[in-house]
């Protein structure tokens, strides 16, 4: 009997496994994919660390979490400064004085704030009923039309008028010439990629990839004193209350025989006509100077069973459904549920590490 069987070799499962082994527990990890690391998996291609499942930049204000991951890897000084491409027009993100100058030619914070307030005053809605009305209330029409509407509709697969207002409770607006997307104190990417970091977390564990828990569920459950399940909570219970909603993604990755494809690590395509939401040039996450470059286009996809679930759809209906599954989970005698899919909650990487550490302290 293994002390802990962990279903899923992503960041949450790997951190918990690491803490369990530090506590003297025997750990076995099974993973459905053919590699460890979950969605933060990186692989080397043309001497470049490729973020296989989309851009991942570690950022946090949590000093304990930052110290924890720095014991596992050396981080570079990468600062996330994405660009937006709207029909060939280039804008800085997040919305800041550079963006406002590009849109309106304004040069002072006072001019920018006045322009936003003018647009909000003309189109404001007393009680916003949908995402479009809420966004215009917050930021005005120009930014909404060029930089929010098309991107959001692609991401969610629905018109902005059909999306609930609460999805966009606030819009980050910065009246400084600062293109750093995050306000967190700490930020960077592990030198050599995330996979090495996860490998270090899993040192000492019995790890098996290409193993689907649901193909032999009862035997897997019987093989350990305790189980951490980081997969889809509704799938664990055989969708007995129905499916939770997710959004999925597909990726197209190509090698180009050029040293520089787009001049930036991440460019968002915010018009509705471009089918992908963003283009990632991986070498710029690590300031690469390789003669070739690797580029990934990211496409939002409607999720169906068998697809990879990337984003929980945390609207009121799905959150209510999740609570029914959470009640079932609470009745499981030796199975605990964690991670983005097990808890039906979107986590940034620092949130994932913090949640896994908190769980390990509670149960180990």
N, C-alpha and C positions, 0 to 999 in steps of 0.2 A: 504494500500500500504506500503510495506517495502521500506526503503531507498535503501538498497543494498541486492540483491540476489547474493550469491556467489555459483558458480557451482564448486564443488570439495573442499574437506576438507583436502587437503594436506598442506604442509608447506607454499606455496605461498598464497593460499587462506586464511589460518589461520592467517598469519601475516597481510594481508590486512584487514581481519575482525576485528582483534584486534585494528588496527589503526582507522578503521571506527567507532568502538564503542567509542574509546577515543575521537573522534571528535563529539560525540553525535548522531551518526547515528544508526538507527535500522537495524539489520543485520539478515538475514536468510541464512543458509548454507545447501545445499543439496549435498549428496555424494552417488555415485552409489554403492560403496563397503559397507559392513556391519560394518565398523569401520571408525574412523577418522584417520588422520595422513598420508594418501597417502602411498608412498613407504618408509617413515621413520617409519612406524607403528612398535611398539614393543609390545610383549605380554609375560606374565610370564609363564614359563613352568619349572617344577621341581625347582622352586626358581631362575630361570635364565631368564634374559631379552633376548628374542629371536628377532633378527632382521628379521622380516618375509619376507622382500623383498631384502635380501642381506645386506652385511656389510655397515654400515654408520658411518663414523668417521667425526666429525665436526672439520674443520680446517680452519683457516683464518688469513690473515694479517690485516684485517680491524678491527681497535680498536672499532669503533662504533658498528659494527655488533656483536663483541665478548661481549661487554658490554650489548647489547640488549638481547642476548640469556641467559646471566648469570643472568639477572633479572627474567627469567622464570624458570631456573633450576640450580642446582649445578652440575658442570661438574667435572669428575674425571681427572686423569692425563694420560689417555691411550695414548700411542704413537704407531702409525701404523708402524709395522715392519713385513711385510709379508715375507713368504718364497716361493721359487719356487721349485717344485718337477718335475724333468725331468727324467722319467724312473727310479725313485728310487734315483737319485742324488739330493742332497739338496743344494740350493744356496740362498744367501741373496738378497733381493730387498730393494731399487732400486740398480742399478748397482753401486757397490762401491768397495773399496779395499778388503772387505771380499769376494765378488763375484769373483774378479779377482784372489785372492789367491786360492779359491776353483777350479777355472777353470784351472789355469796355474801354480800355486805354487809360483807366484811372491809375493814379500813382500814390495816393495817400489812403490810409485806413478810413478817414472821414468820408472821402469820395466813394469808396467801396461800400461802406455801411449805408450811405444815403441811397445808392443805387439799389441795393437789396431791399431796403425799406420801401422805396417807391414801388417796386414790383410786388412786394408782399401786400401793400396797401390796396393796390388795384384789384388783386385777385384773391384776397384773403377770404376764407370761409369760416364762419363762426363755429361750426361743429363739423370738422372734417370727417367724412364718411368712408374715405378710402385713401390708399397710399398717395395717389396723385394730389388730392386736395391737401393732405397733410404735408407733403413735400413742398408744394408751392407756398403754403403757409409759413414754412420754415426758411425757404431760401429764394423764393421768387421763381419766375418763369424761365429765364435764360439758362440758369444752371440746371434746373429740372429738365428742360427739353433736351439740352445737349449732353449732359453728363450723368443724369440719373435715369430717365425714363426708359430708353432703349436697353441699357445694361440690365436694369432691374427686371424688365419684362422677359428678357432672354434668360436671366438667372432663375426666375421662378416659373417660367412657362405660362404666365398669365398676364393679361393687360393690367397696367397699374391701377386702372379704375376698378378692377375686380379683386385687388389685393387689399387686405385690411390695413387701416391707418396705423395700427400699432407697430407694424413691421419697421416703420421709419420714425421712431419716436423723436429722434434728434438727428441733425446733420452737423458733422464737425466743420466749423468755420473758423479760420485762423486769419486774423488781420495783421499778419507778419509775413515777410518773405522767407518762409520756412517750408521746404518740401519734404521734411521728415514725416512720413505717414503716421508714425506712432509717437505718443507722448511719453512712453515708458522710459525709465532711467537706464535700463539695460537692453541691448539689442545686438544681434549677430547671428552667424551661421557657423556650425562646427567645421573646422578645417578638415577636409577629407570626407565630408558628408555625414549625414545622420546615421547611416547604417552602422558605421564604426561605433557610434555612441550606444546604439541599441545592442550591438554585439557585446560591449563591455557590461551592460546591464545584465545580460543573460549568461555571462560566464559562470559555469558551475551548474547550470540547469540542463536537464535533458530536453532538447528542443527537436521537434519533428515538424517539418513543413510538408505541404501537400496533403494534410490530413483534415478531412471534413468531420467535425464533431457529430453532425447529424446523421452521418452514415453508420455510426455505431454508438449512439447516444448513451444507451443504458450501460454498456460495458465501460465506456469512458467514465461515467458517473460513479460506477462501482469500484473504479481503480484508485480512488483517492479519498483521503479523510475529508478534504475540503476542496471546493471548486470555485474558481473565479471565472465568470462568464462575461466576456467583453463583446459578444456579438449582439445581434438584434434581439431585443427582449421579446418582441411579439413572435419572432420565429421560434424562440426557445419554447414558448407555450403553444406552438403549432397554430398561431394566428387565431386562437379560440374566440377572441372578441373582435376579430377583423384585423386588417393590415393598418399599421401606422404608415403615414405618408413620408416619403423621402424625396430628395432630388439627387440625381446621379450626374456623372460627368463622363465624357470620353476625351481622349487625348490623341493628337497626331504629332509625332515627333520625327523630325528630319535633321539630317546632317547637311550643312551647307559648306561649300568649298570657298568660304570667305571668312575673314577674321572678325567681321562685325556686321550683323544683320540689321539690327534696329537701334543700336546705341544705348540700350537700357535693358535692365533685367526683366522688367514687367511693363507692358503697354496694354491698357484696357481699351477695348473697342466698344464705344458707348452708343453707336447708332444701332437701330433695329435691324438694318439690312445685313450687316456682317454677322454670319451665323455663330462665330465664336465670341467669347467674352474677353479673352485676353491672350496675348502671345508672350511666351517666356523665353528669354535667351539666357541659358543656364550659366554660361561662363562668367557673366557679370556678377553672379552671387559671390564669386571668389576672386574677382578682379583679374580674370584670366587673360592671357595673351596668346592662346593657342592659335595656330594658323587656320583651323576650321572652327565652326561654331555649331551648336546643337540648339534647335528651336522647337518649342512645343506650342501648339494651338489647343486651347481648352474650350470644349463645347458643353454647355449644359444639356442634360438629357432627362426626359421623363423616366422615373424609376418604375420598374416592374420586378416581380420576383425573379431572382437569379442575377439581377444587376447589382453592382456595388452601390450601397447606400452611403452617400457622402454627407448630405445635409438633412437633419431632421426638419420637418416642416412644423415648427412649434406654434401653430395657431391654436385657438381655444379648443376646437374640436379634437385635434390630435393630442393635445396636452391632457384633455379629459380621458381620452382612450388610454393614454400612457398610464394615468393614475390607476386604472383598473388592472393593468398588467403589473404595476408596481405593488399593488396589494397582493397579487398572486406571488410575486417574487419574495415578499416579506414572509410568506408562509413556507418557503423552501428551507429545509433543515440544514443543509450543508453547502448550498450554492449561494454565492453573493454575486451581485451584478454591478459592473462598473464600466467606465468609459463612455464615449460619445453615443454608442449604439445601445449599450446595456442600460444607460440612464436617460436615453432619448433627449440629449442635450448637446448643443454645439459647444465644443471646448477649443480654445486656443491651446497651444502646446504647453504654456506655463500653467494654465488651468488644469490640464491633464496631469502634469507632474504633481501639482499641489493636491489634486483630488486623490491620486493614487497614494501619495504619502499620508494623507489624512486617513484613508481607509486602512492602510497598513498599520498605522498607529492604533486604530480602533480594534483591529481583529487579531493582530499578531501577539 
